[in-house]
């Protein structure tokens, strides 16, 4: 299959899910890139880092499109966004630096674990009783955790942040919208970290900056920008439970496929 078609289709799906579920689309983009980058001639030892780094670069664009759509529907709590952002940035930088010291195998395993845990959470339909905290340190600390995890597995942080925001008393739609906005600082600083971490290793590789692969980025973001607003629009009236179940099944299938490919 043509690489541009693969990148375009994954971008369209990732953008739609970003708007719909408040995720950055990394759970779609990373598996696609793990499959597509070898076809593009990327050396095996760089594939996992390239997949995660490029996914984060794509999320920079997807999160802007998605959060703008939610903002127009007054579904982004910007006060909360600015409160959490310092933690998100610190966590994102820390995660991208740490990723530079990890082998591709462990980076992929972190992704699979993240996919499985997210799927289990979605299928459990667990809804903790809201518990509002007024302490800034709570939000900054959780923001740091979100940024760290997101940088390691190449996601925008929505799957980690949305449950926390709901627990803090936010309505689901507003939690999704705020998480979509929070994906931007996570992705921006994480992608920058991956660019720096891979600067020497991939310096002579065409169309790349560190662990960022530009052809994949361009193919993905063009279509993700078009479909993210559609997902955000549907998020306000489609059955939430059914969507969560479908996405959870997809995560379980994807994670299993990746594990199988590594141990076959």
C-alpha positions as CSV (number, residue, x, y, z in Angstrom):
1,X,0.0,0.0,0.0
2,X,1.2,3.5,-0.8
3,X,2.8,5.2,2.2
4,X,1.0,8.5,1.6
5,X,-2.3,6.6,1.7
6,X,-1.4,5.0,5.0
7,X,-0.4,8.3,6.5
8,X,-3.5,10.0,5.2
9,X,-5.9,7.4,6.4
10,X,-4.3,7.2,9.9
11,X,-4.4,11.0,10.1
12,X,-8.1,11.1,9.3
13,X,-8.9,8.5,11.9
14,X,-6.6,10.0,14.5
15,X,-8.1,13.5,14.0
16,X,-11.6,12.2,14.3
17,X,-10.9,10.4,17.6
18,X,-8.9,13.4,18.9
19,X,-12.0,15.5,18.7
20,X,-14.4,12.8,19.8
21,X,-12.6,11.5,22.9
22,X,-10.2,14.3,23.8
23,X,-7.2,12.2,22.9
24,X,-4.3,13.4,20.7
25,X,-4.6,10.4,18.3
26,X,-1.3,8.8,19.3
27,X,-3.0,5.4,20.0
28,X,-3.8,5.4,16.3
29,X,-0.7,7.1,14.9
30,X,2.0,5.2,16.8
31,X,0.9,1.6,15.7
32,X,0.6,2.9,12.1
33,X,4.1,4.4,12.1
34,X,5.6,1.2,13.7
35,X,4.2,-0.6,10.6
36,X,4.9,2.1,8.0
37,X,8.4,3.5,8.9
38,X,10.2,0.3,8.0
39,X,8.6,0.5,4.5
40,X,10.0,4.1,4.3
41,X,13.5,2.7,4.9
42,X,14.0,3.8,8.5
43,X,16.6,1.7,10.3
44,X,15.2,-0.7,12.9
45,X,16.9,0.8,15.9
46,X,15.2,4.2,15.3
47,X,11.6,3.0,14.4
48,X,10.1,3.1,17.9
49,X,11.6,6.5,18.7
50,X,10.6,7.9,15.3
51,X,7.0,6.6,15.7
52,X,6.6,8.1,19.2
53,X,8.3,11.4,18.3
54,X,6.5,11.9,15.1
55,X,3.2,11.1,16.7
56,X,3.8,13.8,19.3
57,X,4.6,16.3,16.5
58,X,1.3,15.4,14.8
59,X,-0.6,16.0,18.0
60,X,0.7,19.6,18.1
61,X,-1.5,20.2,15.1
62,X,-4.4,17.9,16.0
63,X,-4.8,19.3,19.5
64,X,-5.1,22.9,18.1
65,X,-7.8,21.9,15.7
66,X,-9.7,19.8,18.3
67,X,-9.4,22.3,21.1
68,X,-10.6,25.2,18.9
69,X,-13.7,23.2,18.0
70,X,-14.4,22.5,21.7
71,X,-13.7,26.1,22.6
72,X,-16.4,27.3,20.2
73,X,-18.8,25.2,22.2
74,X,-17.5,26.6,25.5
75,X,-16.2,23.2,26.5
76,X,-12.6,24.2,27.5
77,X,-11.8,25.4,31.0
78,X,-8.9,27.7,30.2
79,X,-8.3,28.6,33.9
80,X,-7.7,24.9,34.6
81,X,-5.6,24.6,31.5
82,X,-3.2,27.3,32.7
83,X,-3.1,25.7,36.1
84,X,-2.1,22.3,34.8
85,X,0.2,23.5,32.0
86,X,3.4,23.9,34.1
87,X,3.2,20.3,35.2
88,X,2.5,19.1,31.7
89,X,5.5,20.9,30.3
90,X,7.9,19.6,33.0
91,X,6.6,16.0,32.6
92,X,6.8,16.2,28.8
93,X,10.4,17.4,28.8
94,X,11.4,14.7,31.4
95,X,9.7,12.0,29.5
96,X,11.3,12.9,26.2
97,X,14.8,13.0,27.8
98,X,14.2,9.7,29.4
99,X,13.0,8.2,26.1
100,X,16.4,9.0,24.6
101,X,18.0,6.6,27.0
102,X,15.6,3.8,26.4
103,X,15.8,1.1,23.8
104,X,13.1,0.9,21.1
105,X,11.9,-2.3,22.7
106,X,11.1,-0.7,26.0
107,X,9.5,2.3,24.3
108,X,7.1,0.0,22.5
109,X,6.4,-2.0,25.7
110,X,5.5,1.3,27.5
111,X,3.1,2.0,24.6
112,X,1.5,-1.4,24.8
113,X,1.1,-1.2,28.6
114,X,-0.5,2.2,28.2
115,X,-2.9,0.9,25.5
116,X,-4.0,-2.1,27.7
117,X,-4.5,0.0,30.8
118,X,-6.5,2.6,28.9
119,X,-8.7,-0.2,27.4
120,X,-9.3,-1.8,30.8
121,X,-10.3,1.6,32.2
122,X,-12.7,2.2,29.3
123,X,-14.3,-1.2,29.5
124,X,-14.7,-1.1,33.3
125,X,-17.0,1.9,33.0
126,X,-15.6,3.0,36.3
127,X,-16.9,6.4,37.5
128,X,-15.4,7.6,40.8
129,X,-17.5,10.0,42.9
130,X,-16.4,13.6,42.0
131,X,-13.9,15.0,44.5
132,X,-12.9,18.6,43.9
133,X,-9.5,19.8,45.1
134,X,-8.6,23.4,45.4
135,X,-4.9,22.7,45.8
136,X,-2.8,23.9,42.9
137,X,-0.1,21.3,43.7
138,X,-2.5,18.5,43.0
139,X,-3.2,19.7,39.5
140,X,0.5,20.5,38.7
141,X,1.6,17.1,40.0
142,X,-0.9,15.2,38.0
143,X,-0.1,17.4,35.0
144,X,3.6,16.3,35.5
145,X,2.5,12.6,35.6
146,X,0.4,13.1,32.5
147,X,3.2,14.8,30.5
148,X,5.7,12.1,31.5
149,X,3.5,9.2,30.4
150,X,2.4,10.9,27.2
151,X,6.0,11.7,26.2
152,X,7.0,8.1,26.7
153,X,4.2,6.5,24.6
154,X,3.4,9.3,22.1
155,X,-0.1,10.4,23.1
156,X,-1.7,13.7,23.8
157,X,-2.6,12.8,27.4
158,X,-6.4,12.7,27.1
159,X,-6.7,9.1,28.2
160,X,-4.8,10.0,31.4
161,X,-6.2,13.4,32.0
162,X,-9.9,13.0,31.3
163,X,-10.6,10.6,34.1
164,X,-8.8,12.9,36.5
165,X,-10.8,15.9,35.4
166,X,-14.0,14.0,35.8
167,X,-12.9,13.0,39.2
168,X,-12.4,16.6,40.0
169,X,-16.0,17.4,39.2
170,X,-15.8,18.4,35.5
171,X,-18.6,17.3,33.2
172,X,-17.4,14.7,30.6
173,X,-17.7,17.1,27.6
174,X,-15.8,19.8,29.4
175,X,-13.2,17.3,30.6
176,X,-12.7,16.1,27.0
177,X,-12.4,19.7,25.7
178,X,-9.9,20.8,28.3
179,X,-7.8,17.6,27.8
180,X,-7.7,18.3,24.1
181,X,-6.3,21.8,24.8
182,X,-3.7,20.3,27.2
183,X,-2.5,18.1,24.5
184,X,-0.7,21.0,22.8
185,X,1.9,21.8,25.5
186,X,2.5,18.1,26.0
187,X,3.1,17.5,22.4
188,X,5.1,20.6,21.7
189,X,7.7,20.1,24.4
190,X,7.8,16.4,24.0
191,X,8.4,16.6,20.2
192,X,11.1,19.2,20.8
193,X,12.7,16.8,23.3
194,X,12.6,13.9,20.7
195,X,14.2,16.2,18.1
196,X,17.1,17.0,20.4
197,X,17.4,13.4,21.7
198,X,17.9,12.0,18.2
199,X,19.8,14.8,16.7
200,X,23.2,13.0,16.6
201,X,21.8,9.6,15.9
202,X,19.7,10.5,12.8
203,X,21.6,13.6,11.6
204,X,22.3,12.1,8.2
205,X,18.8,10.7,7.7
206,X,16.8,12.3,4.9
207,X,13.6,14.2,5.8
208,X,14.1,13.9,9.6
209,X,15.0,16.2,12.5
210,X,16.2,14.0,15.3
211,X,13.4,11.5,16.0
212,X,10.9,13.4,13.9
213,X,10.0,12.1,10.4
214,X,8.5,14.9,8.3
215,X,6.9,13.0,5.4
216,X,4.7,11.0,8.0
217,X,3.9,14.3,9.8
218,X,2.7,16.0,6.7
219,X,0.7,13.1,5.4
220,X,-1.0,12.7,8.8
221,X,-1.8,16.3,9.9
222,X,-3.4,17.4,6.6
223,X,-6.3,15.0,7.2
224,X,-6.3,15.1,11.0
225,X,-7.0,18.8,10.8
226,X,-10.0,18.1,8.6
227,X,-11.6,15.4,10.8
228,X,-10.9,16.7,14.3
229,X,-13.7,19.3,14.2
230,X,-16.1,16.5,13.0
231,X,-15.2,14.4,16.0
232,X,-15.6,17.3,18.4
233,X,-19.0,18.0,17.0
234,X,-20.1,14.4,17.4
235,X,-18.8,14.3,20.9
236,X,-21.7,16.5,22.0
237,X,-24.5,14.1,21.0
238,X,-23.2,10.5,20.3
239,X,-23.6,7.7,23.0
240,X,-20.4,8.0,25.1
241,X,-20.4,4.4,26.5
242,X,-20.6,2.7,23.1
243,X,-17.7,4.8,21.7
244,X,-15.6,4.0,24.7
245,X,-16.2,0.3,24.2
246,X,-15.3,0.4,20.5
247,X,-12.1,2.3,21.2
248,X,-11.1,0.0,24.0
249,X,-11.5,-3.1,21.8
250,X,-9.3,-1.3,19.2
251,X,-6.6,-0.7,21.8
252,X,-6.6,-4.3,23.0
253,X,-6.4,-5.6,19.4
254,X,-3.6,-3.1,18.5
255,X,-1.6,-3.8,21.6
256,X,-1.9,-7.6,21.1
257,X,-0.8,-7.2,17.4
258,X,2.3,-5.3,18.4
259,X,3.2,-7.8,21.1
260,X,2.8,-10.7,18.6
261,X,5.0,-9.0,16.1
262,X,7.8,-8.7,18.6
263,X,7.6,-12.3,19.9
264,X,6.7,-14.2,16.7
